[in-house]
């Protein structure tokens, strides 16, 4: 059974594949497609962006498509960077630039006011000829933003995101440990729990057009 994972982020792809491959799912990524469309993430929620990516790539590829939209919400910044997390430091943003901007924005903010949460929404979309069914899985992970990066693992804001139950940042956790507690790991667990029902949807016969 094949599913397209609509991402070019190798970190996300590895985390998703670690959950889905044991379920007997063959993972394809955007790099396996020829000239896939670039989806503009212009929605005002994680759900809207994830669904737009999943729908667009399901139509293009003809495959069941799983898309992820995730980000960091910082309480002291009124929820920023939120849906703009990947582009927080500008159109040519990278992890280092985003982390630097976040630390500048929180300069002088004490530890007790640096609460934050990671949010992940997974959208699974069927191509139209298989009925176009859709499913959403949302999960969150609470922590706080540190005063300096710690750890060289993970990606994005991981080196700044301190997770109190383990006393470390996500950047200090190996992939397996992080997947067990992270926002994406929790969303993937919900998807995996729903997999018996989802398989029936994915395997349903193609819908024949009339006329």
C-alpha positions in Angstrom: 0.0 0.0 0.0 1.5 3.3 -1.1 1.0 6.7 0.5 2.5 10.0 -0.6 3.9 12.1 2.2 3.7 15.7 1.0 7.0 17.1 2.4 10.5 17.9 1.3 11.7 18.2 4.9 13.9 15.1 5.5 13.4 15.3 9.3 9.6 15.2 9.0 9.8 12.4 6.4 12.0 10.3 8.7 9.7 10.8 11.7 6.6 9.9 9.7 8.2 6.9 8.0 9.2 5.5 11.3 5.6 5.3 12.3 4.0 4.3 9.0 6.5 1.7 7.6 5.8 -0.9 10.3 2.1 -0.7 9.3 3.0 -2.1 5.9 2.8 1.3 4.2 5.2 2.1 1.4 6.2 5.8 1.8 6.7 8.0 -1.3 7.9 11.6 -0.9 7.7 14.6 -3.2 11.2 13.8 -4.5 9.6 10.6 -6.1 7.3 12.8 -8.2 8.2 14.6 -11.4 7.5 18.4 -11.1 5.0 18.3 -8.2 3.1 21.5 -7.7 4.4 24.0 -5.1 1.5 24.6 -2.6 1.3 28.1 -1.1 0.5 27.7 2.6 -1.9 30.7 2.8 -4.4 29.3 5.2 -5.1 30.9 8.6 -4.9 27.6 10.6 -2.7 24.5 10.7 -5.7 22.5 9.6 -6.3 24.7 6.5 -2.7 24.5 5.4 -2.4 20.7 5.9 -5.7 20.0 4.0 -4.6 22.2 1.1 -1.4 20.4 0.7 -3.0 17.0 1.0 -5.8 17.7 -1.4 -3.5 19.3 -4.0 -1.0 16.5 -4.0 -3.6 13.8 -3.9 -5.1 15.2 -7.1 -1.7 15.6 -8.7 -0.4 12.1 -7.8 -3.5 10.0 -7.7 -2.3 8.6 -4.4 -3.6 8.8 -0.9 -1.6 11.7 0.5 -0.6 12.6 4.0 0.4 16.3 4.6 1.6 17.9 7.8 1.4 21.4 9.0 3.1 22.2 12.3 4.5 25.1 14.2 5.5 26.6 17.5 3.2 28.8 19.5 4.8 31.0 22.2 2.6 32.4 24.9 4.5 35.6 25.5 4.3 36.4 21.7 0.6 35.9 21.5 0.9 32.6 19.8 3.6 33.6 17.3 5.3 32.3 15.2 2.4 29.9 14.8 1.5 29.0 11.2 4.4 31.2 10.1 7.0 29.1 12.0 8.8 27.9 8.9 9.1 31.4 7.5 9.4 33.3 10.7 12.7 35.1 9.7 11.6 35.9 6.1 10.9 34.2 2.8 14.5 32.8 2.7 14.2 31.6 6.3 16.3 28.7 7.7 16.4 27.1 11.1 19.3 29.2 12.4 17.6 32.5 11.3 14.3 31.5 12.8 15.9 30.5 16.1 17.8 33.7 16.3 14.8 35.8 15.7 12.8 33.9 18.3 15.5 34.5 20.9 15.6 38.2 20.1 11.8 38.4 20.4 12.0 36.8 23.8 15.0 38.9 25.1 14.4 39.9 28.7 11.4 37.6 29.1 11.9 35.5 32.3 11.6 31.7 32.3 8.1 31.6 33.8 6.8 33.5 30.8 8.4 31.5 28.1 5.7 28.8 27.9 5.3 27.4 24.4 3.7 24.5 22.6 4.3 22.7 19.4 1.2 21.9 17.3 0.9 19.4 14.5 -2.0 18.7 12.2 -1.8 15.7 9.9 -4.3 15.6 6.9 -4.9 12.4 5.0 -6.6 13.0 1.7 -7.8 10.5 -0.9 -7.7 11.4 -4.6 -11.1 12.3 -6.2 -11.5 9.1 -8.1 -11.3 7.2 -4.8 -14.0 9.4 -3.2 -11.9 12.3 -1.9 -12.4 11.3 1.8 -10.3 13.3 4.3 -9.2 12.8 7.9 -7.5 15.2 10.3 -5.2 14.3 13.3 -4.2 17.1 15.6 -1.8 16.9 18.6 0.2 19.3 20.8 3.2 19.2 23.1 3.8 21.7 25.9 7.1 23.0 27.0 9.0 26.3 27.1 11.6 28.2 25.2 15.2 28.2 26.5 17.7 31.0 26.6 20.1 29.4 24.2 20.1 26.4 21.8 20.9 23.0 23.3 21.6 19.9 21.3 22.4 19.2 17.7 19.6 16.7 16.9 16.2 17.3 15.4 15.4 20.3 13.3 13.5 23.6 13.4 13.1 25.0 16.9 14.1 21.7 18.6 17.3 23.1 20.2 15.3 25.9 21.9 12.2 23.8 22.9 12.7 22.6 26.5 10.5 19.6 27.5 10.2 19.6 31.3 9.2 15.9 31.8 12.5 14.8 30.3 14.6 17.8 31.4 16.0 18.3 28.0 15.4 20.2 24.7 14.1 18.3 21.7 17.5 19.0 20.2 19.0 16.8 22.8 16.7 13.8 22.2 17.3 11.0 19.9 14.7 10.4 17.2 13.0 7.5 19.0 12.6 9.4 22.3 11.4 12.5 20.6 8.8 10.7 18.6 7.4 9.2 21.7 6.5 12.6 23.2 6.4 15.1 20.4 3.4 16.8 18.8 4.1 14.9 15.5 4.6 11.7 17.3 1.3 12.1 19.1 -0.5 12.9 15.9 1.0 9.9 14.2 -0.1 7.7 17.1 -3.6 8.8 16.5 -3.3 8.1 12.8 -1.9 4.6 13.6 -4.8 3.9 16.0 -7.2 4.8 13.3 -5.4 2.8 10.7 -7.7 -0.3 10.6 -10.6 2.0 9.5 -8.4 4.0 7.2 -7.3 1.0 5.3 -10.8 0.2 4.3 -11.2 3.8 2.9 -7.8 3.6 1.0 -8.6 0.2 -0.5 -12.1 1.1 -1.7 -12.7 0.6 -5.4 -12.2 3.4 -7.8 -15.3 5.5 -8.5 -16.3 5.2 -12.1 -17.4 8.4 -13.8 -20.8 8.5 -15.4 -21.7 9.4 -18.9 
